[in-house]
Amino acid sequence: MGMPVPHSETASARLGGYVGAALLVGVATLAGLILSPGYGTSAIDLLYLPAVLVAAIVAGRRAALFAAVGSALAYNFFFTAPRFTFHVDDPNDILTIVVLFAVAVVVSWLAGSVREQARRADAHAARNATIAGFARRLLGSSTEHEIATAAMDQLATLFACNAVLVDDGDGGRLVSAAPAMASLTPADMAVASLVLRNGERAGRGLERAVPTEWQFHPVRSDQPVIAAVGLARDDGVPPVRKEQLALLDNLLDQLALALERSRYELAARAAGEERERDRLRSMLLATIGHDLRPPIGAITGAVAGLRREGKADKALLGTVAAETVKVERYLGNLLHLTTPSDQRPVIAGDVTIDLFHRTVTRDGEPVHLAPKEYAVLAELAKYPGRVIGHDHLLRTAWGPAQATQVDYLRVAVRGLRRKLERDPTVPRIIINEPAVGYRLVAA
């Protein structure tokens, strides 16, 4: 996945650039020595410009400046009188050497700038590719443990190190590690807990040095720190350099988003299960009421008939009648049980959502909603303030077959905002959580 993390230019690479620049100047000098007997030395200085240009493009500015100095010296030594010395008799030759050096410097600077821009563009593209590949791997995971495992595997590969994820459960809990045998000492766990509390990175090679071989970096969701990622190399070298911190922060943002998505989906599933239990309870109570009312009515009628005939024991009939009334009262109480939250209207700004009576008003005036719009709004109103995922809203309003049609949901939300918001372009009631879902801001 993605591109490897770029590394800074090494000393051996710089030395190779200088050697290549010297060879290019040597080739230009050799070409000048071959051409000068037949064509003179007036245009020989132009042969050095391609050498400087190639050095700038291939090896960078430093090598190009080295080639510019070498070109001026070589031209002076081989092509100006007296030859094979660095002494110059003719002032015109001095001017030529100066101009050659100045032009070479300008050319090297311009070519080096182009090379630097291209290098930055390549590095930016590689960074984006790394982040995109990391995000794809996380999107392919569903549970929190799967996300943590995939993330640690990718971080361990990208930075060639050990990686662990710690959350704040039980005062600090190791969730996942790559490789699997990686572990934390009590001192390491104490540093991880410190990062979880204050939200500042700490560890080897960082500004906040602590007695641990690991680097710990906070994983944030908005402001709260939801986890900490630890990175360490077996050779003791800091796993992440300063120039790589921006890339790591972007990767950790993707991890935070994936963990939040997993937790929201888990909460949505729990809410769905609770809602299903309430529905089954209502169905069971309705069935009980339907099945028991006729027998209770028959008992009451039989007691009344026996009383009219006067043949049965009055005390016994009184007991049966009293107990029948109690059973009927208990049954009525059961049938009137409903979820209290379904009976209380939800207030969101100047909008009132009454799920019990299935009405929506704005400033006291009824608002007409399309069936799908109401289904989406009702689902959000059942969990005010909580982010409900796209797929959950789609399954609820359109059914499982349309769980991936996010465009359907966007159209419905756009219609809701047009009817409910004061300014649909600046929504304050139905808020979008990018790549996750929507939430209803209620009082």
N, C-alpha and C positions, 0 to 999 in steps of 0.2 A: 504494500500500500504506500502511496505517496512517495516523495523523494527523501533521500537521507538528509540528515541535518548538516548544513554546510559548515565547513571548518575554515579557519583563517589560513592565510598563505603561510607556508612553512619556510624556514631558512633555506632548506635545500631547493625549494621552488624558486626563491629569489636568486640564489646563486646560479641556478640553471638559466634564469632570465638574463643575467649579466653575461654569462658565457655565450648564450645565443646572440645577444646584441653585439658582442665582440666579433663573433663569426660573421654577422651581417655586414659590419663595417669592413672586415677583412675582405669579404667578397666584393663589396663596392670598390675598395682600393685596388684589388686585383683587376677588376673590370676597367678601372681608370688607367692603370698601367698598360693594359693591352690596347686601349683606344687612344691614349694621348699621343703616341708617335705619329699617328696618321691624322688626327683631328685637333691636336692641341689640347691645352688644359683649361680653356675658357669656360667650357660647360661641364667639366668633370665634377664640379661641386654638386651638380644636380643628381649625380648618381647616389649620393649619400642620403638624399631625402627619402627614397623608398625604404632604405635600411632602417632609418629612424621610425618611419611610419609602421613598418612591420613589427619592429620591437615594441612599439607602443600598443599595438593591437594584441599581440601575442603575450607579451610579458608585463605590460603595465608602464606606468609613468616613470618609475625609477630606472628601469632598464632603458626606456627611451631617452631619458636625460643622459644616461651613461653613453648611449649610442651617439647622442648629439655632441658630447664632449670628445668622444673618440673620433667622430667624423671630422671635427675642426682640427684636431691634432694630426690625424692622418693626412688630411689635405695639405696642411702646412708642411708636414715632413716630406711628403712624396711629390708634391706638385707646385710648390712655390720656391722661387730662387732665394738663397742658395738651397738646392735640394738636399735631402737627407739630413737636414738640421731643422731646429725649431726657430732659427733666426730668419727674419723677413726683411729684405732690402727694399722692395717696392711697396709704397703706401697703398697702391691699388690692391695688392695682395692682402694687406692687412684688412682693408675694407671688405674684401671678398670673404675672408675667414670670419670676420665679425658678423657679416650678413648671413653666411652659412650657418653659424652657430645660432643666431637669433631665429632664423627660419626653422631650423631643426628643433629648437626649443618650443616654438609655437606649434609646430606640427605634432611634436610629441605630446604637448599638453592637450591639444584638441583630440588627437587619436586616443590618448589615455582617458579623456573624459567620456568619449563614446564607449570605450571598453568598460569603464566603470558603470556607466548607465546600463549597458547590456548585462553586466554582472549582477547589478542590483535587480534588474528585471527578472533575470533567471532565478536569483535567490527568492524574490517575491513570489514567482510562479511556483517554485519548489515548496515554499512555505504554505501557499494556498493549497497545493496538491496534498501536502502532508496533513493539513487540517481537514480537508475534504475527505481524505481516506480514513482518517481517525473518526470523523463523524459518521461515515458510512458503517464502519464496524460497530459503533455504538448503537446506531439505529437498527442494526440487525439483531440486537439483544433486547430481551423483554424484561426479565427480572433484574432486581438490583444486583444480585450476585453475578449474573451473566455480564451485566454492564461493567462491574468492577473488574471481573476477570479479563474481559476483552481489553479494557483500558490499560490495565497493568501490563498485559502482554505487549501491547503496542508501545507503551512508554519504555519498557525494558529493551525492545528492539531498536527504537529510534535513538535512544541515548546510550545504548550499549551498557546497561547497568541493571542492578536489581531494583525492583519497584514494589511498593506496598501501598495499600489504601487503608487508612484508619478513620473510623467515625467516632462519634461521641457516645456511643452506646456503652453502658456499664463503666463510664469514666474513661473510655478509650478502648476500642475493640478493633482488632486486626480483621478486616473484611476479606481481603484478597492479597496475594503475593505472586510475583513472577521473578525468578522461578518459584515453584511451590514450596521449596524448602527454606526460602528466605524468612527470617524471623527477626524480632526486635527484642532487645534487652529491656529490663525495667527502666534504665536511663534513657534509652531511645524512646520508649513509650511516654516517658515524662515530657520529653521535648515535643513529641507529637501532640500531647494534651495541651502543652503551652501554646502551640500554633493554633489548635482548635479554639482556645479561649481568646487569644488576642488577635488572631487573623493576620499575623505577620510571619513571613517565611524566616526560617532559621536553620542553621546547620553548617556543615563544612563548606568553605569557599564562599559563604554569604556574609553580608555585612553584620548580621547578628550571629556571631559565633557562639556555639554551645558545645559541651563535651559529648559529641556523637559523631559517628562516621557517616551519618545520613544527612541529606538535605530534605527538609520538610516544607512543603508548599501548601497553602490553604486552598481549598476548593469552595468557592463562594456561589451562593444563589442570592442574587441581589446583594444584600448586606450580610445576612447570617452566614457563618462558616458551617457547612454541612459535613465536611470531611477534610482530611489532610493526606497528601500524597508524599511518600518518602522515596528518595532515590539515592543509591549508593553504588560505587564501583568496588570491585574486589581489590584493586590495586591502591585504593585510598585516594585517587585523583578525584576532584570534584566532578560529579557527573554532568552538571549543567553550567556552562560558562555564562558570563554576563550578557554576551550578545545573543544567547539562546533563550534568555528569560522571557522575551516577548512571545516567541513561538510557544514555549511551555505554558504561558498564561492563556494563550488562545486555546490550546488543547485542554487545559483545565476548565475553561469556560464551557467547552463542548461536553466535558464530563459532568459538570454541574447541571447542565441542561438535561442530559440523559438521565441522571439520577432523579432530578425533580420530575421528569416525565414518568419514570417508573413509579415514584411515590404517588403521583396524582392518579395514575391508572389503578394502582392498588387501592387507593381511597375510593375511586369511582366504582371499582368492583365490589368493595365492601358495602358501599351505599346501595348498589344495585341488588346485592344479596339481601340487605335489610329491607329494601322496598319489596322484593319478592316475598319475603317472609310476611310482611304486612298484608300483601295481597292474598296470600294463602290463608292467613288468619281471618281476613274478612270473608273469604269464600267459605271457610269452615263454619264461621259463626252464622253466615246466611243459611248454610245447609242445616245447621242445628235448629235455627229458628223455623225453617220450612218444615222440618221433620217432626218437631216436638209440639208446635202449636196445635195441630189437630188432636193429638192424644190428650193434651191438657184441656182443650175445649170440651172433649168428650167426657173427661172426668168431672169437669165443672157441671156439665149438663146432667150427668148421672146423679150427682149429689143433689142438685136442685129437684130432680124427679123423685128421688127417695124421700126428700123432705115433704114434698106435696102429698105423697101417699101416706106418710106418717108411720110406716112400718119398720123403719130402721132405727137403731140407737141414735138419739139426737147428739149425744156427746161424741160418738164416733164420727158422725157426719160432720160435726163442727171441726174436729181435728183434721179430717181429710180436706175439708174446704179451706182451712187456714193454711195447711201445708201446700195445697195447690196454688193458692195466691202467692205464697213465698216463691215457689218454683217459677211461676209466671213473672214475678218481679225480677228474680235473678236472671231469667232469660232475656227480659227487656234490657237490663243493664248490660249484658254481654253484647247484644245486638247494637247498642248505641256506642260501643267502644270504637274510637277512631284515633288516628295519630294526631296529637295536639298540634304539631307543627303544620299539619295540613289544614287546620281550622283557623290559624292566625294568618292574616294577610301579611305579605312581604312588602315593605316600603323601600323603594329605591328612588331617592330624590323626590320628585313630584308624581311618581308613578306608584300605584298600588296594585299588587298582584294577589288576588284571592284564589288560591288553588282549590279551596273547598267548594266555592261556588262557581269556579272557572270564569272569573271576570277579571278584566284589566281596565283600570281607569287612569287618566292623567288629569291632574287638577280637578278631580271629581267627575270628569266627563268620560263616558265609556270609550274605549279604543277598540276598533274592529281589527282583529288579527286573522290572517290566513291560518288554516289548520297547522301547517308546518311551522309557521312563525310561533304560534302558541305552544306547540310541542317543545320547541327549542327553549322558549322563555320559561315554560313551566319547569323544565329540567334544571335550568340554571337557578330558578327561584327555590328549588328544593334544597339547594346547597349554597346559600348566599355567601359570597366572599371566597368560595373555593373554586379553583380552576378545574373546569370539566373538559376532558380531552375531546378532540375533533371526532375520533372514531366512536366514542361513547354517545355523543350528541347525535351523530348520524345514525347509529344503530337504534337509538330511542325514537327518533322522529321519522326515519325513512326505512328502517329495518336492516338486518345484517347484510343483505346483498349490496347495500349502498354505503358500506362503512368506509370506503376509500374516496368517495365523491365529495371532496372538501369544497368544491365550487358550489354545490347545493347549499351547504351550510353558510358559505359567505353571502350568497344571495338572500337567505333568510335573515341573517344578522343585519345585512344592509337595510332590509325592509323594516326590521324592528327598530333600528336606530332612527330611521326616517320618521317613524310614528311616535317614538318615545323620547328621543333626545331633543334638548333645546337646540343644539347645534350638532347635527349628525357628523360633521367633519371633525369635531372634537368630542368624542364620546366620553361620557362620565358615568353611564349606567352599565353598559355592556362593554367590558374591556377585553382587548385581544392580548393573549399571551403568545408571542411569536413561536410558531412550530409546535405549540402544545395544545391550546384550546382557548376558551373564553371563560370569563367569570362575571358574575353579577355583583355590582357594588351596592349593597343594601345598608340601610340604617341599622 
